[in-house]
Every structure is written in C-alpha cells, then in structure tokens.
Amino acid sequence: MREEPSPRDPERLLRRLEWTVVRRLDGVLHGDYRSLFRGQGLDLAELREYQPGDDVRRIDWNVTARMQTPYRREYHEERDLTAWFLVDLSRSIDFGADTQKRDLAAGFVGVLARLLAGHGNRVGALLYGSRVETVIPPRSGRRHVLHLLHRMTRPGEGASRATRLAELIAGAAPLLKRRSLVFVVSDFISEPGWQRPLAELARRHEVVAVRVSDPAESELPDLGIVTVRDAETGEELHVDTHDRGFRERFAGMAAERAAGLRTAFGSAGVEVLELSTQQDLVDTLVRFARLRRRE
C-alpha cells in the first residue's frame, strides 16, 4: 500500500504553492520585485534636492540642516536582491484551528522565497526554536527553496524556555554583510526586548515584520468550560468561555496587545504585514504589494 505524503512534506508543499499561489502572484507582480522591494546597495551615488513624492526615509538630515533645504540620498542599485527570512518556530507558532500558524509561516516563506529565488535573487534564513537553531546562507534556485522548507517543516528541538525574539533578530546582524530585504516572521509572542534590535536592523536594512496570527487568539467562542494551555510555558488553565464578561476582557487584552505591537513596529521604523490563518495568502500579499507601490 502506498504511503500518503505528510501534509508538511517539503516537496509536496512547494508543488502546491507553485500551482495555487506562486503562479497567481507572479502574474500580478509581473516579476517587478525591484520596484516592490527596493534592495538598494550601500554605496552613496549622489545627493539631490528633495522633491514632493520622494521617499522621506532617504532624506539626509545633516545635509538638510547645513543647506537649509531638504536633500535626499541616492544609492547605486545592486544588480540582485538578497532576502533573509528570520523565522520564529517556537512552540506558540504551533497553534490554529483549521490551519496552524507554523503552516501559514511556511507557506509565506515558500511563496516569497520561490518568487525571489526564481528570478535570480538570493534568499537565506535564520530559524529559531528555543534558540537560533539553523542558519541557511543565501542562494538562489528552486532546490535551495526546497531545502529551506525542509528545515522549516522538520520537528525542532522544542522550547525549554519562553521565546526570546531578540536573540533571533540580534543574531542576524553580523550575518548580513550587505544591505538586504529582511522578513521577520513571528507571532511576536515573546519576552520583551526585541524592539531595540529590530530598530537597529531597520537602520541598515529594509525590514518587514510579518505577524502571523489566528482569530482564536483575539476572540474566544462561547464553548463553556475549556482547558487552555500556554504554548510557551505549558501551563494549563480552566476557563469559562460562556462568561460574556470574560470573553470581553480577553478580547480587550488582545486588542491592547495588538495596539502595542503596532506602536513598537512604528517606533522601530519597519513595515508590517499581517497574516491570518483565516485569510487567503494571495489576497493578503497582493494588497501588501499594492500598498507598497503607492508609497
């Protein structure tokens, strides 16, 4: 009897993504990743006066202060783009009713890595479980993307402590020798302290925070007495979801946490892509691409 492939089999996953997502998204983007993801090099080409509509993040404030008029920096563009995926695979990522956040993260990384690497760009990754467990140097090509997915979908060592996202982000800094496009893929359920290394990374690289979530993390259904388990610590607690007041307090705390994350991302100067297990990945990525092109 033929054994059915695992739902997390890397080859099967990549094939499915290529047929259901990559083709649709590639048709929308027309391979124009240079305009979608800036990826400019570090070599300063020239300074010129700021014009309305220019990217304000390129303003050189020192020159602007001396000249008393806004000036912006122009860079020599690199011929290829290097993208890094900093992926949080700690225990809290293994959550979701119909689709787990881990599978959503793998789908996102598979799609973006396949699109970028398939057009000659290089992609690398840092994978975090209870620590930074895997470093995958940047390369291009389908086989490399398959290798990345294989490392993402295999069982990790298991978290023996709470997630420290700061270790993942800070660990990337010495590895990124040239200006890169960096995706930090996480649910951002972590010990505090990750905001500063994220801001430091964004000063040198183009950083997108990709927050994966499940609706049950922000709104509890009325199911009566249920047992909830903290994925990070393993602690279990019995709660009465039939209590409307409890459900409202839970939703309020989730909203406060989401607002706090938005503030932290804004302070760090990074863009945010929200991925939900209940939303279509293609639609989410297309909306993101259209918003970036309006900048």
Solvent accessible surface area in square Angstrom, and as a share of the most:
residue,aa,sasa,rsa
1,M,244,1.09
2,R,215,0.78
3,E,153,0.68
4,E,138,0.62
5,P,62,0.39
6,S,61,0.39
7,P,116,0.73
8,R,73,0.27
9,D,45,0.23
10,P,21,0.13
11,E,58,0.26
12,R,97,0.35
13,L,12,0.06
14,L,0,0.00
15,R,115,0.42
16,R,130,0.47
17,L,4,0.02
18,E,28,0.13
19,W,158,0.56
20,T,64,0.37
21,V,14,0.08
22,V,17,0.10
23,R,146,0.53
24,R,122,0.44
25,L,3,0.02
26,D,46,0.24
27,G,42,0.41
28,V,59,0.34
29,L,7,0.04
30,H,155,0.69
31,G,24,0.23
32,D,62,0.32
33,Y,6,0.02
34,R,88,0.32
35,S,65,0.42
36,L,8,0.04
37,F,4,0.02
38,R,48,0.17
39,G,3,0.03
40,Q,9,0.04
41,G,2,0.02
42,L,78,0.39
43,D,95,0.49
44,L,90,0.45
45,A,47,0.36
46,E,97,0.44
47,L,67,0.33
48,R,82,0.30
49,E,85,0.38
50,Y,55,0.21
51,Q,92,0.41
52,P,126,0.79
53,G,74,0.71
54,D,26,0.13
55,D,39,0.20
56,V,88,0.51
57,R,123,0.45
58,R,30,0.11
59,I,14,0.07
60,D,23,0.12
61,W,171,0.60
62,N,112,0.58
63,V,15,0.09
64,T,20,0.11
65,A,64,0.50
66,R,168,0.61
67,M,106,0.47
68,Q,155,0.69
69,T,42,0.25
70,P,61,0.38
71,Y,38,0.15
72,R,18,0.06
73,R,63,0.23
74,E,35,0.16
75,Y,48,0.18
76,H,109,0.49
77,E,97,0.43
78,E,59,0.26
79,R,239,0.87
80,D,45,0.23
81,L,2,0.01
82,T,2,0.01
83,A,0,0.00
84,W,12,0.04
85,F,0,0.00
86,L,0,0.00
87,V,0,0.00
88,D,1,0.00
89,L,20,0.10
90,S,1,0.01
91,R,100,0.36
92,S,6,0.04
93,I,0,0.00
94,D,57,0.30
95,F,83,0.35
96,G,21,0.20
97,A,85,0.66
98,D,126,0.65
99,T,49,0.29
100,Q,60,0.27
101,K,0,0.00
102,R,23,0.08
103,D,51,0.27
104,L,17,0.09
105,A,0,0.00
106,A,3,0.03
107,G,6,0.05
108,F,1,0.00
109,V,0,0.00
110,G,0,0.00
111,V,0,0.00
112,L,11,0.05
113,A,0,0.00
114,R,52,0.19
115,L,3,0.02
116,L,0,0.00
117,A,3,0.03
118,G,45,0.43
119,H,92,0.41
120,G,50,0.48
121,N,10,0.05
122,R,82,0.30
123,V,0,0.00
124,G,0,0.00
125,A,0,0.00
126,L,1,0.00
127,L,6,0.03
128,Y,2,0.01
129,G,7,0.06
130,S,15,0.10
131,R,113,0.41
132,V,42,0.24
133,E,51,0.23
134,T,14,0.08
135,V,71,0.41
136,I,3,0.01
137,P,66,0.41
138,P,25,0.16
139,R,136,0.50
140,S,53,0.34
141,G,29,0.27
142,R,78,0.28
143,R,207,0.75
144,H,16,0.07
145,V,1,0.00
146,L,42,0.21
147,H,77,0.34
148,L,1,0.00
149,L,0,0.00
150,H,89,0.40
151,R,59,0.21
152,M,1,0.00
153,T,17,0.10
154,R,111,0.40
155,P,124,0.78
156,G,49,0.47
157,E,112,0.50
158,G,32,0.31
159,A,8,0.06
160,S,106,0.68
161,R,73,0.27
162,A,32,0.25
163,T,2,0.01
164,R,94,0.34
165,L,0,0.00
166,A,27,0.21
167,E,64,0.28
168,L,0,0.00
169,I,1,0.00
170,A,53,0.41
171,G,28,0.27
172,A,0,0.00
173,A,55,0.43
174,P,85,0.54
175,L,68,0.34
176,L,6,0.03
177,K,157,0.67
178,R,61,0.22
179,R,42,0.15
180,S,1,0.00
181,L,0,0.00
182,V,0,0.00
183,F,1,0.01
184,V,0,0.00
185,V,0,0.00
186,S,0,0.00
187,D,2,0.01
188,F,6,0.02
189,I,56,0.28
190,S,33,0.22
191,E,67,0.30
192,P,122,0.77
193,G,42,0.40
194,W,10,0.03
195,Q,71,0.31
196,R,185,0.67
197,P,20,0.13
198,L,0,0.00
199,A,19,0.15
200,E,89,0.40
201,L,7,0.04
202,A,23,0.18
203,R,185,0.67
204,R,111,0.41
205,H,5,0.02
206,E,13,0.06
207,V,7,0.04
208,V,0,0.00
209,A,0,0.00
210,V,0,0.00
211,R,36,0.13
212,V,1,0.00
213,S,22,0.14
214,D,5,0.03
215,P,59,0.37
216,A,33,0.25
217,E,52,0.23
218,S,56,0.36
219,E,124,0.56
220,L,27,0.13
221,P,68,0.43
222,D,74,0.38
223,L,122,0.61
224,G,22,0.21
225,I,123,0.62
226,V,39,0.22
227,T,70,0.41
228,V,59,0.34
229,R,139,0.51
230,D,65,0.34
231,A,27,0.21
232,E,19,0.08
233,T,89,0.52
234,G,26,0.25
235,E,120,0.54
236,E,108,0.49
237,L,108,0.54
238,H,135,0.60
239,V,15,0.09
240,D,60,0.31
241,T,2,0.01
242,H,124,0.55
243,D,63,0.32
244,R,170,0.62
245,G,27,0.26
246,F,50,0.21
247,R,57,0.21
248,E,98,0.44
249,R,143,0.52
250,F,51,0.21
251,A,36,0.28
252,G,34,0.32
253,M,122,0.54
254,A,19,0.14
255,A,62,0.48
256,E,130,0.58
257,R,89,0.33
258,A,18,0.14
259,A,42,0.33
260,G,40,0.38
261,L,13,0.06
262,R,142,0.52
263,T,94,0.55
264,A,12,0.09
265,F,2,0.01
266,G,55,0.53
267,S,96,0.62
268,A,9,0.07
269,G,53,0.51
270,V,15,0.08
271,E,35,0.16
272,V,50,0.29
273,L,7,0.03
274,E,76,0.34
275,L,3,0.02
276,S,19,0.12
277,T,15,0.09
278,Q,94,0.42
279,Q,98,0.43
280,D,67,0.35
281,L,23,0.11
282,V,7,0.04
283,D,67,0.35
284,T,8,0.04
285,L,9,0.04
286,V,15,0.09
287,R,122,0.44
288,F,18,0.07
289,A,3,0.02
290,R,137,0.50
291,L,106,0.53
292,R,12,0.05
293,R,102,0.37
294,R,185,0.67
295,E,114,0.51
